[in-house]
Amino acid sequence: MTDVRGYAAPKPNAPLEPFAVPRREPGDKDVWIDVAYCGICHSDLHQVRDEWSPGAFPMVPGHEIVGRVARVGRKVRKFKPGDLAGVGCLVDSCRTCANCRRGLEQHCLGGPVFTYNGVERDGRTPTYGGYSKAIVVDEAFALKVAPGQPLERVAPLLCAGITTYSPLKRFGARKGTRVGVLGLGGLGHMAVKLAAAMGAEVTVLSGTAAKKADAKRLGAKGFVLTSDPAAASAAAGSLDLIVDTVSGEHDVNAALGWLATEGTLVMVGASPKPHAVGSFPLIGGRRALAGSLIGGIAETQEMLDFCAKKKVWADVETIAMKDVNGAYARLARGDVRYRFSIDLGTL
């Protein structure tokens, strides 16, 4: 094991602090990646606060990782030293179950290994995330990053990008599709950019009037102020697909009402509390309510290649590692446009 510098939450709800992160020496199929940037995801905040399930502490968050390969194992064929690489929400899976064979490693029936707040396949070794100088991962779970891109803006694609790309692709976002994006935050701004790049007609649904200008800048053609009853009513039945990125309590029944007949509302935001969903908004319009969780490794690589080709990257504010607790406080009150990216060169 080699210790590298990082930051960890020592216990639930505690400020993050410097921490020596143990990293294994690269095995035959491993790559050692020197981390350049790591995005801050809203799920980092949820997990450090222990809001989803009992966490494993000390916790080193971070699953939006981009860096440069420094060393490779003797059987690695996918990477060589000097290559750019990314690591998202997964670092392993059983690789043999029906879902893994379909490229749905995120739904591994044997249990996916998450990049942090989890354990390796041995069932005991903790996983630590990207708020650290380096990470070691099996080459099968590392992603290729095309050169010539702004890496601080690429990093959030490893979660926010794939979380929104996957349902847009799955539910057929393309030219002529009327796509609504509910909530314009870290996930929502990526959903707007990606749906627009796919050719869809995008409408942002937000309760904040001040976000209208950003919605248009990001690629939306329409904007519905959901806090205005007249505007909300006028939007009824106007959308084929809604990507719901809101991570707190909100009126899902109202959102279903904005769908056309046979439209789909797909939830990617994870509220700590369950939603109340009525039957009539669903059966009355033959509508569907779906969910989506990131994507598999192949689909994540597809998303990265698509974004490189289309020049679709996250809007970020780059911060030093020492400012992470202030960034968490701002994230909690929605004070970021639209993602924080940590410069690990400052650690």
VENGINOR-V526732 format. One record per pair of residues at least 4 apart in sequence whose C-alpha atoms are under 7 Angstrom apart, sorted by sequence separation. I is the first residue (numbers start at 1). J is the second residue. D is the distance in whole Angstrom. If there is no record, write none. Layout:
I/J/D  I/J/D
This chain:
10/14/6  26/30/5  40/44/7  42/46/7  43/47/6  44/48/6  45/49/6  46/50/6  47/51/6  50/54/6  72/76/6  79/83/6  96/100/6  97/101/6  98/102/6  99/103/6  100/104/5  104/108/7  108/112/5  114/118/6  119/123/6  120/124/7  137/141/7  138/142/7  150/154/6  151/155/6  156/160/6  157/161/4  158/162/6  159/163/6  160/164/6  161/165/6  162/166/6  164/168/6  165/169/6  166/170/6  167/171/6  168/172/6  169/173/6  173/177/6  184/188/4  185/189/6  186/190/7  187/191/6  188/192/6  189/193/6  190/194/6  191/195/6  192/196/6  193/197/6  194/198/6  195/199/7  196/200/5  211/215/6  212/216/6  213/217/6  214/218/6  215/219/7  216/220/5  228/232/6  229/233/6  230/234/6  231/235/6  251/255/7  252/256/6  253/257/6  254/258/7  259/263/5  279/283/6  280/284/5  281/285/7  282/286/6  283/287/6  295/299/6  296/300/6  297/301/6  298/302/6  299/303/6  300/304/6  301/305/6  302/306/6  303/307/6  304/308/6  305/309/6  306/310/6  307/311/5  308/312/7  319/323/6  323/327/6  324/328/6  325/329/6  326/330/6  327/331/6  328/332/6  329/333/7  330/334/6  331/335/6  9/14/6  26/31/6  46/51/5  47/52/6  50/55/6  95/100/5  96/101/6  99/104/5  100/105/5  107/112/7  113/118/6  119/124/6  120/125/5  130/135/7  137/142/7  156/161/7  157/162/6  168/173/5  183/188/6  184/189/5  195/200/6  196/201/7  215/220/5  216/221/6  226/231/7  259/264/7  282/287/5  295/300/6  307/312/5  330/335/5  331/336/6  9/15/6  26/32/6  46/52/7  95/101/7  99/105/6  106/112/6  113/119/7  119/125/5  120/126/6  182/188/7  196/202/6  225/231/6  226/232/5  282/288/6  307/313/7  330/336/7  9/16/4  105/112/7  113/120/6  119/126/4  120/127/6  181/188/6  195/202/7  224/231/6  225/232/7  8/16/5  9/17/6  47/55/7  72/80/7  99/107/6  100/108/6  113/121/7  118/126/6  119/127/5  224/232/7  7/16/6  8/17/6  72/81/7  99/108/6  118/127/5  256/265/7  7/17/5  8/18/6  71/81/6  99/109/7  117/127/6  181/191/7  192/202/7  7/18/4  8/19/6  69/80/7  70/81/5  97/108/7  116/127/5  117/128/7  181/192/7  204/215/6  212/223/6  6/18/6  7/19/5  69/81/5  70/82/6  93/105/6  97/109/6  115/127/6  116/128/5  6/19/5  69/82/5  115/128/6  116/129/5  5/19/6  6/20/6  68/82/6  69/83/5  94/108/7  115/129/5  5/20/5  6/21/6  68/83/6  69/84/6  93/108/6  4/20/6  5/21/6  68/84/4  69/85/7  94/110/6  204/220/6  209/225/6  3/20/5  4/21/5  44/61/6  67/84/6  68/85/6  203/220/5  208/225/7  3/21/5  4/22/6  44/62/7  67/85/6  93/111/6  202/220/5  203/221/6  204/222/6  205/223/6  206/224/6  207/225/5  241/259/7  3/22/4  66/85/6  67/86/6  93/112/5  202/221/6  203/222/4  204/223/5  205/224/5  206/225/5  207/226/5  239/258/6  240/259/6  2/22/6  3/23/6  66/86/4  92/112/6  93/113/6  201/221/6  202/222/6  203/223/5  204/224/6  205/225/6  206/226/6  207/227/5  237/257/6  238/258/6  239/259/5  240/260/6  1/22/6  2/23/5  65/86/5  66/87/7  92/113/5  179/200/6  205/226/6  236/257/6  237/258/5  238/259/6  239/260/5  244/265/7  316/337/7  319/340/7  321/342/6  1/23/5  2/24/6  40/62/6  65/87/5  90/112/7  91/113/6  173/195/6  178/200/6  179/201/6  180/202/6  181/203/6  182/204/6  183/205/6  184/206/7  236/258/4  237/259/5  238/260/6  241/263/6  242/264/6  243/265/6  244/266/6  245/267/7  247/269/4  249/271/6  315/337/7  316/338/6  317/339/6  318/340/6  319/341/6  320/342/6  321/343/7  1/24/5  2/25/7  39/62/7  64/87/6  65/88/6  90/113/6  91/114/6  164/187/7  175/198/7  177/200/5  178/201/5  179/202/5  180/203/5  181/204/5  182/205/5  183/206/5  196/219/6  235/258/6  236/259/7  237/260/4  240/263/5  241/264/5  242/265/5  243/266/5  244/267/5  245/268/5  246/269/5  247/270/5  248/271/5  262/285/6  264/287/6  265/288/6  266/289/6  267/290/6  268/291/6  315/338/5  316/339/5  317/340/5  318/341/5  319/342/5  320/343/6  321/344/7  1/25/6  38/62/6  63/87/7  64/88/5  90/114/5  91/115/5  174/198/5  175/199/4  176/200/6  177/201/6  178/202/6  179/203/6  180/204/6  181/205/6  182/206/6  240/264/7  241/265/6  242/266/6  243/267/6  244/268/6  245/269/4  247/271/5  248/272/7  249/273/7  253/277/6  257/281/6  261/285/5  262/286/5  263/287/5  264/288/5  265/289/5  266/290/4  267/291/5  268/292/6  315/339/6  316/340/5  317/341/6  318/342/6  319/343/6  39/64/5  63/88/5  89/114/6  90/115/5  173/198/7  174/199/5  175/200/5  176/201/6  180/205/7  193/218/6  244/269/6  252/277/6  253/278/7  256/281/6  261/286/6  262/287/5  263/288/6  264/289/6  265/290/6  266/291/5  267/292/6  268/293/7  316/341/6  318/343/7  321/346/6  38/64/5  39/65/7  63/89/5  89/115/5  160/186/7  164/190/7  174/200/5  192/218/6  193/219/6  249/275/7  261/287/6  262/288/7  266/292/7  320/346/6  321/347/6  38/65/5  160/187/5  164/191/5  168/195/7  173/200/6  192/219/6  37/65/6  38/66/6  192/220/6  253/281/6  37/66/5  161/190/6  165/194/7  189/218/7  35/65/7  36/66/6  37/67/7  160/190/7  35/66/6  36/67/5  35/67/4  34/67/5  35/68/7  33/67/6  34/68/5  13/48/6  33/68/5  34/69/6  12/48/6  13/49/5  33/69/4  34/70/6  12/49/5  32/69/6  33/70/6  12/50/6  31/69/7  32/70/6  9/48/7  32/71/5  31/71/6  32/72/6  31/72/4  30/72/6  31/73/6  30/73/5  29/73/5  28/73/4  11/57/6  26/72/7  27/73/5  28/74/5  29/75/5  30/76/7  91/137/6  10/57/6  11/58/6  26/73/6  28/75/5  29/76/5  9/57/7  10/58/4  28/76/7  9/58/6  10/59/7  92/141/6  8/58/6  9/59/5  91/141/5  8/59/5  9/60/7  90/141/7  8/60/4  63/115/6  7/60/6  61/116/6  87/142/5  60/116/7  86/142/6  87/143/6  85/142/6  86/143/5  188/245/6  59/117/6  85/143/5  86/144/6  187/245/6  85/144/5  86/145/6  180/239/6  84/144/6  85/145/5  179/239/6  182/242/7  56/117/5  78/139/7  84/145/5  178/239/5  179/240/6  180/241/6  181/242/6  182/243/6  183/244/7  55/117/6  178/240/5  179/241/5  180/242/4  181/243/5  182/244/5  183/245/6  76/139/7  84/147/7  177/240/6  178/241/7  179/242/6  180/243/6  181/244/6  182/245/6  183/246/5  182/246/7  65/130/6  63/129/6  61/128/7  62/129/5  63/130/6  60/128/5  61/129/5  62/130/4  59/128/7  60/129/5  61/130/6  62/131/6  61/131/6  88/158/5  89/159/7  60/131/6  87/158/7  88/159/6  66/151/7  66/155/5  65/155/5  64/155/5  38/130/6  64/156/5  38/131/7  64/157/7  65/158/7  64/158/5  64/159/6  63/159/7  35/133/5  34/133/6  35/134/5  34/134/4  33/134/6  34/135/7  32/134/7  33/135/5  32/135/6  33/136/6  32/136/5  31/136/6  32/137/7  163/268/7  30/136/6  31/137/6  30/137/5  31/138/6  30/138/4  31/139/6  29/138/6  30/139/5  26/136/7  29/139/6  23/135/7  24/136/7  23/136/7  197/310/7  37/151/7  37/152/6  39/155/6  38/155/6  39/156/5  37/155/6  193/312/7  7/131/6  190/314/6  6/131/6  7/132/7  167/292/6  6/132/4  5/132/6  6/133/6  4/132/7  5/133/6  166/294/7  4/133/6  166/295/6  4/134/7  163/293/6  163/294/4  162/294/5  163/295/7  162/295/6  159/294/7  162/300/6  165/303/7  162/303/6  189/338/7  186/338/5  185/338/6  186/339/5  141/297/7  144/301/7  157/314/7  143/301/6  156/314/6  154/313/6  153/313/5  154/314/7  153/314/5  146/308/7  153/315/6  153/316/6  106/295/6  152/341/6  106/296/6  104/295/7  105/296/5  104/296/5  103/296/5  103/297/7  103/298/7  133/344/6  52/272/6  51/272/7  45/328/7  40/339/7  40/340/5  39/340/6  40/341/6  39/341/4  38/341/6  39/342/6  37/341/6  38/342/5  37/342/5  38/343/7  37/343/5  36/343/6  37/344/6  36/344/5  16/325/6  35/344/6  36/345/6  15/325/6
